[in-house]
Amino acid sequence: MSAQPKNVTVIGAGIVGMCCATYLQRDGYKVTVIDSVAPGESCSRGNAGGLSPGSIVPVAMPGILSQVPKWLRDPLGPLVIRWGYLLPVLPWLARFVHAGRVERVEQVATALRSLLSPVFDSYDPIVKAAGAQGLIHKVGQLHIYRTEAAFHGDAYGWKLRRDRGCEIEEVDAHQIRQIEPTLAPIFARGIHFPTHGHCANPFRLVQMLAEQFVRSGGTILRRRVQGFRPDARGPTALITEEGDVPIDRLVIAAGAWSHQLAGELGSPVPLETQRGYHVTVSDPGVAPRLNVMWADAKFMATPMELGVRFAGTVELAGLKAEPNYQRAQVLLERGKMMYPGLKDAKVSEWMGHRPCTPDTIPVISQSPHWPQVFYAFGHGHTGLSGASTTGRVIADLVGGRKPLIDVSPFRVDRF
């Protein structure tokens, strides 16, 4: 790096964007973050909170095509496609189904393991600098099943994890209650991840990283990026409603809107929003110790600063459709089944846009067209777990160093 470091602009103030900005700043760059909303106000605000180095099983698995008719029939199921969005989502869905081939699933799991396994090491320095250590709890995680059949139905996923060195322990009904006594005695089998954990307030984590970033000389602009001013060398400025913002080096980490910007710069990416819902119960009357995934119902319960959060499910309906908060109510009803002592007098609901690629692997890449442009988006269900290492990798790429991990599976032009 030169004695006078160049400026870097990061589009996106979610957890991925702030991790990128923070690591770039630690490398000595003068960094500006730009977003239309305040740090953490989009998908990061409603994150389920899991910090999961073993969350490496792709969404698309063998046999996924047979599930599509069910997704269309049940509007409140754990995975659903709204009928009105079926035609627009078909090209992405075709790629998604194709990614469920066994050979591709094996490749995806390997790539995700490389990204997610250093999650705690990657968060450690930036969380300490921000004074946010109290938000990170490395206390384990449970995946639980109501029936033996459901447990054995996920056997391939557990094999993928074991083959890649994930530390997992099979537990029976009695052991589940020993690990998490607040759970109802309705779960037959489970998996305990002793090296996993959770964040007690993902929104506040982003805010604290942003506050430390500003204290250290960073700039955050509240503006909507509308496009680019290009010349023969590539983009030279961002077009915003408040005027142009000159750029030197650029990182696009704009979540579910990133593909629109990447496409303008010659890198089209099949990105879809898998809309997720949550309910957070304040004063819940129960105090779970750790993060629990009800695996066959496909949602997660997490102890938060604000209470207990139930989050998950997938809805394919695009960026513009109104939320269907009946889906959040289903989460709450199942949460009551999980925790018989749960009180639900104070409940808040939320819907957000997870940016998902068809193969579950995010884009962490230098542009093949413009060497000053870098991409960091598409983390889907693993945004919180993957953000910290993504920040380190982006800093490596911008600095011209060999990245922490093999970035070839994360290329923007792999599609």
C-alpha positions as CSV (number, residue, x, y, z in Angstrom):
1,M,0.0,0.0,0.0
2,S,1.3,3.5,-0.8
3,A,2.1,6.0,2.0
4,Q,-1.0,7.9,1.1
5,P,-3.7,5.2,1.1
6,K,-6.5,5.5,-1.4
7,N,-10.1,5.9,-0.5
8,V,-12.5,2.9,-0.5
9,T,-16.2,3.3,-0.7
10,V,-18.5,0.5,0.6
11,I,-22.1,0.4,-0.5
12,G,-24.1,-1.2,2.2
13,A,-24.2,-0.6,6.0
14,G,-25.4,-4.1,7.1
15,I,-23.3,-6.6,8.9
16,V,-21.3,-7.6,5.8
17,G,-20.7,-4.0,4.7
18,M,-19.6,-2.9,8.2
19,C,-17.2,-5.8,8.6
20,C,-15.7,-5.0,5.2
21,A,-15.4,-1.3,6.1
22,T,-13.9,-2.1,9.5
23,Y,-11.3,-4.4,8.2
24,L,-10.4,-2.0,5.4
25,Q,-10.0,0.8,7.9
26,R,-7.8,-1.4,10.0
27,D,-5.6,-1.7,6.9
28,G,-5.2,2.0,6.8
29,Y,-7.6,3.0,4.1
30,K,-9.9,6.0,4.3
31,V,-13.3,4.4,4.1
32,T,-16.7,5.8,3.3
33,V,-19.9,3.7,3.8
34,I,-23.0,4.7,1.9
35,D,-26.5,3.4,2.4
36,S,-30.1,4.7,2.2
37,V,-30.8,3.5,5.7
38,A,-28.8,3.7,9.0
39,P,-26.4,0.9,9.8
40,G,-28.1,-2.4,10.4
41,E,-31.6,-1.2,9.5
42,S,-32.2,-3.7,6.7
43,C,-31.7,-7.5,6.9
44,S,-29.2,-7.3,9.8
45,R,-31.9,-5.8,12.0
46,G,-33.9,-9.1,12.1
47,N,-31.1,-11.6,12.0
48,A,-31.8,-14.9,13.9
49,G,-28.5,-14.4,15.7
50,G,-26.8,-17.8,15.0
51,L,-23.0,-17.8,14.9
52,S,-22.5,-21.2,13.2
53,P,-19.2,-22.4,11.7
54,G,-21.1,-25.7,10.8
55,S,-23.9,-24.0,8.9
56,I,-22.5,-25.4,5.6
57,V,-25.4,-27.4,4.2
58,P,-26.8,-25.7,1.1
59,V,-30.4,-24.8,0.8
60,A,-30.7,-26.8,-2.4
61,M,-30.2,-30.5,-1.7
62,P,-30.7,-33.6,-3.8
63,G,-34.4,-34.2,-4.4
64,I,-35.3,-30.5,-4.0
65,L,-37.4,-30.4,-7.2
66,S,-40.0,-32.7,-5.7
67,Q,-40.7,-30.1,-3.0
68,V,-41.7,-27.3,-5.4
69,P,-45.4,-28.3,-5.7
70,K,-45.7,-28.3,-1.9
71,W,-44.2,-24.8,-1.6
72,L,-46.9,-23.5,-4.0
73,R,-49.8,-25.2,-2.1
74,D,-49.1,-24.1,1.5
75,P,-48.9,-20.3,1.9
76,L,-47.8,-20.7,5.6
77,G,-45.3,-23.5,5.2
78,P,-41.7,-23.2,6.0
79,L,-40.8,-22.7,2.3
80,V,-43.3,-21.0,0.0
81,I,-43.5,-19.4,-3.4
82,R,-46.3,-16.9,-3.9
83,W,-48.2,-17.8,-7.1
84,G,-47.9,-14.3,-8.5
85,Y,-44.1,-14.5,-8.3
86,L,-43.7,-17.9,-9.9
87,L,-42.9,-16.7,-13.4
88,P,-40.4,-14.1,-12.3
89,V,-38.6,-16.5,-10.0
90,L,-38.5,-19.4,-12.5
91,P,-35.0,-18.7,-13.9
92,W,-33.5,-18.5,-10.4
93,L,-35.4,-21.5,-9.3
94,A,-34.1,-23.6,-12.2
95,R,-30.5,-22.7,-11.2
96,F,-31.4,-23.5,-7.6
97,V,-32.7,-27.0,-8.4
98,H,-29.6,-27.6,-10.6
99,A,-27.4,-26.7,-7.6
100,G,-28.9,-29.5,-5.7
101,R,-26.9,-32.2,-7.5
102,V,-24.8,-34.3,-5.2
103,E,-21.4,-33.3,-6.7
104,R,-22.3,-29.6,-6.5
105,V,-23.6,-29.9,-2.9
106,E,-20.3,-31.4,-1.9
107,Q,-18.4,-28.4,-3.5
108,V,-20.7,-25.9,-1.8
109,A,-20.3,-27.4,1.6
110,T,-16.5,-27.3,1.3
111,A,-16.6,-23.7,0.3
112,L,-19.0,-22.7,3.0
113,R,-16.9,-24.5,5.6
114,S,-13.8,-22.4,4.6
115,L,-15.8,-19.2,5.0
116,L,-17.6,-20.0,8.2
117,S,-15.1,-21.9,10.3
118,P,-13.1,-18.8,11.3
119,V,-16.2,-16.9,12.4
120,F,-15.2,-16.3,16.0
121,D,-11.6,-15.6,15.2
122,S,-12.6,-13.1,12.6
123,Y,-15.1,-11.3,14.8
124,D,-12.7,-11.2,17.8
125,P,-10.5,-8.1,17.0
126,I,-13.3,-5.9,15.6
127,V,-15.8,-6.8,18.4
128,K,-13.2,-6.1,21.0
129,A,-12.4,-2.7,19.4
130,A,-16.1,-1.8,19.4
131,G,-16.6,-2.9,23.0
132,A,-19.2,-5.4,21.9
133,Q,-17.8,-8.6,23.4
134,G,-20.9,-9.0,25.6
135,L,-23.0,-9.6,22.6
136,I,-21.1,-12.7,21.5
137,H,-22.0,-16.0,23.3
138,K,-20.0,-19.1,22.3
139,V,-22.3,-21.4,24.3
140,G,-23.2,-24.0,21.7
141,Q,-26.2,-24.6,19.5
142,L,-28.9,-27.3,19.3
143,H,-30.7,-28.8,16.2
144,I,-33.7,-30.7,17.4
145,Y,-36.3,-33.1,15.8
146,R,-39.7,-34.3,16.9
147,T,-39.3,-37.7,15.3
148,E,-36.6,-40.3,14.6
149,A,-37.7,-40.2,11.0
150,A,-37.1,-36.5,10.6
151,F,-33.7,-36.9,12.2
152,H,-32.6,-39.6,9.9
153,G,-34.0,-37.7,6.9
154,D,-31.2,-35.2,7.4
155,A,-28.5,-37.8,7.6
156,Y,-26.8,-36.6,4.4
157,G,-26.5,-33.1,5.9
158,W,-24.8,-34.4,9.0
159,K,-22.4,-36.4,6.9
160,L,-21.5,-33.3,5.0
161,R,-20.6,-31.6,8.3
162,R,-18.7,-34.5,9.8
163,D,-16.7,-35.0,6.6
164,R,-15.5,-31.4,6.8
165,G,-14.5,-31.5,10.4
166,C,-17.5,-30.0,12.1
167,E,-17.7,-30.9,15.8
168,I,-21.2,-32.4,16.4
169,E,-22.7,-34.6,19.1
170,E,-25.8,-36.7,18.7
171,V,-28.2,-36.3,21.6
172,D,-31.4,-38.1,22.7
173,A,-34.5,-36.7,24.3
174,H,-33.0,-36.8,27.8
175,Q,-29.8,-35.1,26.8
176,I,-31.7,-32.3,24.9
177,R,-33.5,-31.4,28.1
178,Q,-30.3,-31.4,30.1
179,I,-28.7,-29.0,27.6
180,E,-31.7,-26.8,27.4
181,P,-34.2,-27.4,30.2
182,T,-36.7,-24.8,29.0
183,L,-37.6,-26.9,26.0
184,A,-40.8,-28.9,25.9
185,P,-40.4,-32.7,26.2
186,I,-41.6,-33.3,22.7
187,F,-38.2,-33.7,20.8
188,A,-36.9,-37.2,20.2
189,R,-33.4,-36.5,18.8
190,G,-31.0,-33.8,18.1
191,I,-27.5,-32.6,17.4
192,H,-25.4,-30.5,19.7
193,F,-22.8,-28.1,18.3
194,P,-20.4,-27.3,21.2
195,T,-18.4,-24.8,19.1
196,H,-21.3,-22.7,17.9
197,G,-22.9,-19.7,19.5
198,H,-25.1,-16.7,19.0
199,C,-25.2,-12.9,19.0
200,A,-27.6,-11.5,21.6
201,N,-28.5,-8.4,19.4
202,P,-27.3,-8.5,15.8
203,F,-28.8,-5.0,15.2
204,R,-26.8,-3.5,18.1
205,L,-23.7,-5.3,17.0
206,V,-23.8,-3.5,13.6
207,Q,-24.5,-0.2,15.3
208,M,-21.5,-0.7,17.6
209,L,-19.2,-1.6,14.8
210,A,-20.5,1.5,12.9
211,E,-19.9,3.7,15.9
212,Q,-16.3,2.5,16.3
213,F,-15.8,2.9,12.6
214,V,-16.8,6.6,12.8
215,R,-14.7,7.1,16.0
216,S,-11.7,5.8,14.0
217,G,-12.2,8.3,11.2
218,G,-14.7,6.5,8.9
219,T,-17.6,8.3,7.2
220,I,-21.2,7.0,6.8
221,L,-23.4,8.7,4.3
222,R,-27.2,8.3,4.2
223,R,-27.9,8.3,0.5
224,R,-29.5,6.0,-2.1
225,V,-27.1,4.9,-4.8
226,Q,-28.9,5.3,-8.2
227,G,-26.1,4.3,-10.6
228,F,-22.5,5.1,-11.6
229,R,-20.5,7.7,-13.6
230,P,-18.2,5.7,-15.8
231,D,-15.2,6.4,-18.0
232,A,-12.8,4.1,-19.9
233,R,-11.3,3.0,-16.5
234,G,-14.7,2.0,-15.0
235,P,-16.9,3.8,-12.4
236,T,-15.5,7.1,-11.1
237,A,-18.5,8.3,-9.0
238,L,-21.7,7.1,-7.5
239,I,-24.9,8.8,-8.6
240,T,-27.1,9.7,-5.6
241,E,-30.2,11.9,-5.1
242,E,-27.9,14.4,-3.3
243,G,-25.3,14.5,-6.0
244,D,-22.3,12.5,-7.1
245,V,-20.0,10.8,-4.7
246,P,-16.5,10.3,-6.2
247,I,-15.0,6.8,-5.8
248,D,-11.5,5.3,-6.0
249,R,-12.0,1.7,-4.9
250,L,-15.5,0.3,-4.5
251,V,-17.0,-2.6,-2.5
252,I,-20.6,-3.5,-3.2
253,A,-22.2,-5.1,-0.1
254,A,-25.7,-4.0,-0.6
255,G,-27.5,-7.2,0.3
256,A,-30.5,-8.2,-1.7
257,W,-30.1,-5.1,-4.0
258,S,-26.5,-5.8,-4.9
259,H,-27.2,-7.6,-8.1
260,Q,-28.8,-4.5,-9.6
261,L,-25.5,-2.6,-9.0
262,A,-23.3,-5.5,-10.1
263,G,-25.3,-5.9,-13.3
264,E,-24.6,-2.2,-14.2
265,L,-20.9,-3.0,-13.9
266,G,-21.0,-6.0,-16.2
267,S,-21.4,-8.7,-13.6
268,P,-25.0,-10.0,-13.7
269,V,-25.7,-12.3,-10.7
270,P,-28.8,-14.4,-10.2
271,L,-29.7,-13.1,-6.8
272,E,-33.0,-13.7,-5.1
273,T,-34.5,-12.5,-1.9
274,Q,-35.6,-15.3,0.4
275,R,-37.8,-13.3,2.6
276,G,-37.5,-14.2,6.3
277,Y,-39.8,-13.4,9.2
278,H,-39.3,-13.1,12.9
279,V,-41.2,-12.5,16.1
280,T,-39.4,-11.2,19.2
281,V,-41.1,-11.9,22.5
282,S,-40.2,-9.4,25.2
283,D,-40.6,-10.5,28.9
284,P,-41.0,-14.1,27.6
285,G,-41.2,-15.8,31.1
286,V,-38.5,-18.3,30.0
287,A,-34.8,-17.9,29.8
288,P,-33.3,-20.2,27.1
289,R,-29.5,-20.6,27.4
290,L,-28.6,-21.1,23.8
291,N,-29.6,-20.9,20.2
292,V,-32.0,-23.8,19.1
293,M,-33.0,-24.8,15.6
294,W,-36.2,-26.8,15.3
295,A,-34.8,-28.5,12.2
296,D,-37.9,-30.2,10.8
297,A,-39.9,-27.0,11.2
298,K,-37.0,-24.9,9.7
299,F,-36.9,-22.1,12.2
300,M,-34.6,-20.9,15.0
301,A,-35.1,-19.7,18.6
302,T,-32.5,-17.4,20.1
303,P,-32.1,-15.8,23.5
304,M,-31.8,-12.0,22.8
305,E,-31.3,-8.9,24.9
306,L,-34.8,-8.0,24.0
307,G,-36.3,-11.4,24.9
308,V,-36.6,-14.5,22.7
309,R,-36.6,-14.3,18.9
310,F,-38.2,-16.9,16.7
311,A,-36.9,-16.5,13.1
312,G,-36.8,-18.4,9.9
313,T,-38.8,-19.8,7.0
314,V,-38.3,-18.9,3.3
315,E,-40.8,-16.9,1.2
316,L,-40.1,-16.3,-2.5
317,A,-42.1,-13.2,-3.4
318,G,-39.6,-10.6,-4.5
319,L,-38.5,-7.2,-3.1
320,K,-41.8,-5.3,-3.5
321,A,-44.6,-7.6,-2.2
322,E,-46.2,-6.7,1.1
323,P,-45.3,-8.9,4.1
324,N,-47.6,-11.8,5.1
325,Y,-47.4,-11.5,8.9
326,Q,-49.4,-14.7,9.3
327,R,-46.1,-16.4,8.7
328,A,-44.7,-14.6,11.8
329,Q,-47.7,-15.8,13.8
330,V,-47.0,-19.4,12.8
331,L,-43.5,-18.9,14.2
332,L,-45.0,-17.7,17.4
333,E,-47.4,-20.6,17.7
334,R,-44.6,-23.1,17.2
335,G,-42.4,-21.1,19.7
336,K,-45.1,-21.8,22.3
337,M,-44.8,-25.5,21.5
338,M,-41.1,-25.3,22.0
339,Y,-41.3,-23.4,25.3
340,P,-44.4,-24.3,27.3
341,G,-43.7,-21.4,29.8
342,L,-43.5,-18.8,27.0
343,K,-45.6,-15.6,27.7
344,D,-46.5,-13.6,24.6
345,A,-48.0,-10.4,25.9
346,K,-45.3,-8.3,24.2
347,V,-44.5,-9.3,20.7
348,S,-42.9,-7.5,17.7
349,E,-42.9,-8.8,14.1
350,W,-40.5,-8.2,11.3
351,M,-39.8,-9.3,7.7
352,G,-36.5,-8.8,5.8
353,H,-34.8,-9.7,2.6
354,R,-32.0,-12.4,2.7
355,P,-29.8,-12.0,-0.4
356,C,-29.5,-15.6,-1.8
357,T,-27.6,-17.0,-4.7
358,P,-29.0,-20.3,-6.2
359,D,-26.0,-22.3,-5.0
360,T,-26.0,-20.8,-1.4
361,I,-22.4,-19.6,-1.9
362,P,-22.0,-15.8,-1.5
363,V,-20.2,-13.6,-3.9
364,I,-16.8,-12.5,-2.5
365,S,-14.8,-11.4,-5.5
366,Q,-12.9,-8.8,-7.4
367,S,-14.6,-7.7,-10.6
368,P,-13.3,-9.4,-13.7
369,H,-14.0,-6.1,-15.6
370,W,-12.8,-3.3,-13.3
371,P,-9.9,-4.1,-10.9
372,Q,-11.0,-1.3,-8.5
373,V,-14.4,-2.9,-7.9
374,F,-15.1,-5.7,-5.4
375,Y,-18.2,-7.6,-4.4
376,A,-19.4,-9.0,-1.0
377,F,-23.0,-10.1,-1.0
378,G,-25.4,-13.1,-1.3
379,H,-24.8,-14.6,2.1
380,G,-28.4,-15.7,2.5
381,H,-29.0,-17.5,5.8
382,T,-25.4,-17.2,6.9
383,G,-24.9,-13.4,6.8
384,L,-24.0,-13.0,10.4
385,S,-21.8,-16.1,10.5
386,G,-20.0,-15.2,7.2
387,A,-19.7,-11.5,7.5
388,S,-16.5,-11.3,9.7
389,T,-14.4,-13.5,7.5
390,T,-15.8,-11.8,4.4
391,G,-14.5,-8.5,5.8
392,R,-11.0,-10.0,6.2
393,V,-11.1,-11.5,2.7
394,I,-12.2,-8.2,1.1
395,A,-9.4,-6.4,2.8
396,D,-7.0,-9.0,1.5
397,L,-8.3,-8.6,-2.1
398,V,-8.3,-4.8,-2.0
399,G,-4.8,-4.9,-0.5
400,G,-3.5,-7.2,-3.2
401,R,-2.7,-10.0,-0.7
402,K,-3.3,-13.7,-0.9
403,P,-6.8,-14.1,0.7
404,L,-7.3,-15.9,3.9
405,I,-9.3,-18.6,2.0
406,D,-9.6,-19.9,-1.5
407,V,-11.9,-17.4,-3.2
408,S,-12.4,-19.2,-6.5
409,P,-15.7,-20.8,-5.4
410,F,-17.0,-17.3,-4.5
411,R,-16.2,-15.7,-7.9
412,V,-18.8,-13.2,-9.2
413,D,-18.5,-14.7,-12.7
414,R,-19.1,-18.3,-11.8
415,F,-22.7,-18.1,-13.0
